[in-house]
Each structure stands twice: as structure tokens, then as C-alpha cells.
Amino acid sequence: AQKITQTQPGMFVQEKEAVTLDCTYDTSDQSYGLFWYKQPSSGEMIFLIYQGSYDEQNATEGRYSLNFQKARKSANLVISASQLGDSAMYFCAMREGKSTGGGADGLTFGKGTHLIIQP
Amino acid sequence: KAGVTQTPRYLIKTRGQQVTLSCSPISGHRSVSWYQQTPGQGLQFLFEYFSETQRNKGNFPGRFSGRQFSNSRSEMNVSTLELGDSALYLCASSYGTGYSPLHFGNGTRLTVT
């Protein structure tokens, strides 16, 4: 089974609108971390936001916020007031608690969502 | 602060050859990890190093190896290259392990012909 599922392969959004990128995850660990990364066409992966499994508040970083619904195993990224420069691939990723003890798999990434912001 | 630096940016190799990719982490970061990105398989974890010790390894054959030096710089080596090794190889560094966010370099684009 997929550990990280991103159901939107591509999205077109009008500039200045808010965008929600979906991410669901699958883990049996109680301790885990969820991350969102942006990858422009240049190839570099840019860290956007982090949410820990024990964090009670949703994470926010500027225009980015993470809608964390633990019971539903959902960690959607919300981008407010989208800009043309937000056009990129967006990846949801998870690191499970067992990784901190070594011998596990590092970050597990979803397949990504290709976001295109239209003027 | 300088970001993660990967060299070279592009490589073209022939099947059967070997290749070494280099990564310099952000100053002060002691953890370095490597990922392979392909259109078919997406992003896959290769290995993670912390203080010169391999802490985690992904599900890749033994042809893929790596090491970390005392200054935290890292190299990964792929021997006996196959066509399927063509990919973008991304290096990332973080201050620690666990849930520290990874900061990625621009990657090395390897093409095997």
C-alpha cells in the first residue's frame, strides 16, 4: 500500500486564489513527521512546512499552512493568495518514528501534484 | 549561509562504468542523505549518513554506496551503471536526524547510455 497518496496529479488555479493540495498518509507509528516540498522546474527541492504527529496546532509558514487531520490521516497543504511563482511540483513526505532509531527508510514521498498558476 | 552544493550538475556515462557524485552540506549540518528521482518511481531514499556513519539505507542494490567524511561532505558511488540508473540524484542535509527538515541541493542529473 502507498504510504503517501497525493490524488491530484495536476491542478490549474487562477492567480490570487487559495489552493489546497491533498495528501493522505498511512502509518502505524504514533510518532511521525509530515513535510511538504516544492520542486520548480529547476529541480531543487524547497522545504515549505513541517507538522509533527503530536503537534496540536496546524503548522503555518507565511502563505503556507498545513491542514492536519490526524484521525483521517490527512495533511493537506493550503497556499493562500497564489502567485505565478507558485507554479511547481509539490510533494508531501513522511518520516516515521522508527527512522529516528536507524535502520528504516528516510523520507517517503508521494508522487506529487503539478500546480500551475494561471494569470 | 551557502546551501547544499552538488557536483557535477550533469553527467553522461556509459553502461558498465562507475560514477561518483559529490555533496557539500550546509555549514553546521551533520546529516546527509541521498535520494533518487525518476519519472517512473518518483523520489526514493538511498541512504543517510550522520557523523560519518550510515544510519539508514533504502532498498537499492549494493552497486549504490556512499560515505561521509569528517567535514560532513558526502559522496555516493554507483558501480556497473545500468540504463535504469539514469535519474536526478538529490542530496539533502539537515542539522540532525529524526524530524529535522531536509534541505536539498540542485541535484546531479545522471544519464546512462
Interface residues (C-beta under 8 A of the other chain):
Chain A: G33 F35 Y37 S42 G43 E44 M45 I46 F47 Y50 G52 F91 A93 R95 S99 T100 G102 G103 A104 D105 G106 L107 T108 F109 G110 K111 G112
Chain B: S33 Y35 G42 L43 Q44 F45 L46 F47 E48 R55 N56 G58 N59 L88 L90 A92 T97 G98 Y99 P101 L102 H103 F104 G105 N106 G107 R109
